[in-house]
């Protein structure tokens, strides 16, 4: 089981630098009940890691105030791979990644990934996966992922993060698809 000391060496991050093109406006500021969408993944990470959640990427002040720190995305416009790489390079330790548009993340799934990481110390990435496939924006990335992420980010056309996972030593943790839901369009909010 992940000890407190091991958990302290992992930086929990929320990716907040997306452009929300399909949503039509800043989706992270969309309301779910009386809170912003991005508040939910931040809160889930805080339950497990405490008040040290870093936001990665450029974001509105309403979003920025929800994080405990900000990590500059050194690769803006290069997708989630750029944000994850920025965090790994900046912190020089493992990062636990959650996309800012994932409102159903449960602390129990975060803990399941950490348990899998304990059992697979050579894995570069430990990622949640459902019947829909791996969710590369939810899981643990270790320093060993840096080279593959860097190769992806500097490519003329950034490959999908799922294809980057194929070049890493990746372990998958089973999850229900509803726990990995993300918001892409305004109508997606209706289910929450």
Secondary structure as the mmCIF struct_conf table of DSSP 4:
data_model
#
loop_
_struct_conf.conf_type_id
_struct_conf.id
_struct_conf.beg_label_comp_id
_struct_conf.beg_label_asym_id
_struct_conf.beg_label_seq_id
_struct_conf.end_label_comp_id
_struct_conf.end_label_asym_id
_struct_conf.end_label_seq_id
HELX_RH_AL_P HELX_RH_AL_P1 UNK A 4 UNK A 8
TURN_TY1_P TURN_TY1_P1 UNK A 9 UNK A 9
BEND BEND1 UNK A 10 UNK A 10
STRN STRN1 UNK A 11 UNK A 15
TURN_TY1_P TURN_TY1_P2 UNK A 21 UNK A 23
BEND BEND2 UNK A 24 UNK A 25
HELX_RH_3T_P HELX_RH_3T_P1 UNK A 27 UNK A 29
STRN STRN2 UNK A 31 UNK A 32
TURN_TY1_P TURN_TY1_P3 UNK A 33 UNK A 34
STRN STRN3 UNK A 35 UNK A 36
HELX_RH_AL_P HELX_RH_AL_P2 UNK A 37 UNK A 49
BEND BEND3 UNK A 51 UNK A 51
HELX_LH_PP_P HELX_LH_PP_P1 UNK A 53 UNK A 53
STRN STRN4 UNK A 54 UNK A 56
BEND BEND4 UNK A 57 UNK A 57
HELX_RH_AL_P HELX_RH_AL_P3 UNK A 61 UNK A 64
TURN_TY1_P TURN_TY1_P4 UNK A 65 UNK A 66
BEND BEND5 UNK A 67 UNK A 68
STRN STRN5 UNK A 69 UNK A 71
TURN_TY1_P TURN_TY1_P5 UNK A 74 UNK A 77
BEND BEND6 UNK A 78 UNK A 78
HELX_RH_AL_P HELX_RH_AL_P4 UNK A 79 UNK A 91
BEND BEND7 UNK A 93 UNK A 93
STRN STRN6 UNK A 95 UNK A 99
TURN_TY1_P TURN_TY1_P6 UNK A 100 UNK A 101
TURN_TY1_P TURN_TY1_P7 UNK A 103 UNK A 104
HELX_RH_AL_P HELX_RH_AL_P5 UNK A 107 UNK A 119
TURN_TY1_P TURN_TY1_P8 UNK A 121 UNK A 122
BEND BEND8 UNK A 124 UNK A 124
STRN STRN7 UNK A 125 UNK A 130
TURN_TY1_P TURN_TY1_P9 UNK A 131 UNK A 132
STRN STRN8 UNK A 133 UNK A 141
HELX_RH_3T_P HELX_RH_3T_P2 UNK A 143 UNK A 145
HELX_RH_AL_P HELX_RH_AL_P6 UNK A 146 UNK A 154
BEND BEND9 UNK A 155 UNK A 157
HELX_LH_PP_P HELX_LH_PP_P2 UNK A 158 UNK A 160
HELX_RH_AL_P HELX_RH_AL_P7 UNK A 161 UNK A 166
TURN_TY1_P TURN_TY1_P10 UNK A 167 UNK A 167
BEND BEND10 UNK A 168 UNK A 168
STRN STRN9 UNK A 170 UNK A 174
HELX_RH_3T_P HELX_RH_3T_P3 UNK A 177 UNK A 180
BEND BEND11 UNK A 185 UNK A 185
HELX_RH_3T_P HELX_RH_3T_P4 UNK A 186 UNK A 191
#
